[in-house]
Amino acid sequence: MPEPLEQAGGEFARVLRAAIRARGLGLERIRDRLRAQGVSISLATLSYWQSGRSRPERRESLAAVELLESVLEVPPGSLLASLGPPRRRGRWLSTVPVSPEVAAFWPRPDAVEEAVSEVDIKWDERLTRISQHDRVFISADGGERSYHSRQVLRAEADGPDRWVVIMHLDEHDRPLPTIRPLRHCHLGRTVLRPADGLLVAELLFERPLRKGDTVITEHELVNSAPYPPATNYERKFRLPVREYVLEVCFDPAGLPAYCERYFQLDESDEIAVPVDPRESVHGVALNFGPGRYGFRWD
């Protein structure tokens, strides 16, 4: 049987719930009081923290916890102390004791968290990322034409039945792409937020998985012309992956003048490596994450 969600947040979730009950404030009032002090935390994030679904990890989140102590009128440092030592980082873990927040590594975490709150991600941490292979296709005029992804996942408990896709367009005045399930999955709930350039979708497996089962799924995202301009592509991993392969395929009539591969693990500095611009460039990362991995070009 899966462990209770509370175990993900542990002592912090219990201390936070007790403080909220004692203070008698709803999550909306807590959010508004934090905003009045210049800190923006979504309702989804506060809910995840108190349920143990996730816990503060990023510097900005830890700073928000300090203000939260003031709002809840608890002794300074008490919430931060309940977080305990930082979790292990920088190497492969088949199961991550405490994962980063759902919207970790995204430029606008609040918008992502609000969109993700409308789908079911309870199995996300019960799926081990064995392999992921992304192929991005760039048109002759430099637009992102389509994207194809293949995942190999393994269930670490009985019950996982879906994989959640999050996609963001930098150009918010462009239509969102169409998502197409290709193999061993079909489309579940889909959340479209054009104003935020966000698409969140559930890919439902053919059947719920048992512990130890593996599944191979494939899907694609297809943009409509005129294609959104693309000068980079990156994959964000809040949980580690054993093997990640990223290919960027350029039209022969529109090869870039410059291209580089870059990655960032956790909150460490970003590392960039120049690569020769060709019709197709690729990178391979082993035992990678949490972090970001991608290519950018000019």
Buried (B, 14 or more C-beta within 10 A) or exposed (E): EBEEBBEBBBBBBBBBBBBBEEBEBEBEEBBEBBEEEEBEBBBBBBBBBBBBBBBBBBEEBEEBBEBBBEBBEBEEEEBBEBBEEEBEBEEEBEEBEBBBBBBBBBEBBBBBBBBBBEBBBEBBBBBBBBBBBBBBBBBEEBBBBBBBBBBBBBBBBBBBBBBBBBBBBEEBEBEBBEBEBEEBBEBBEBBBBEEBBBBBBBBBBEEBBEBEBEBEBBBBBBBEEEBBBBEBBBBBBBBBBBBBBBBBBBBEEEBBEEBBBBBBBBBEEEEEEEBEBBEEBBBEBEEBBBBBBBBBBE
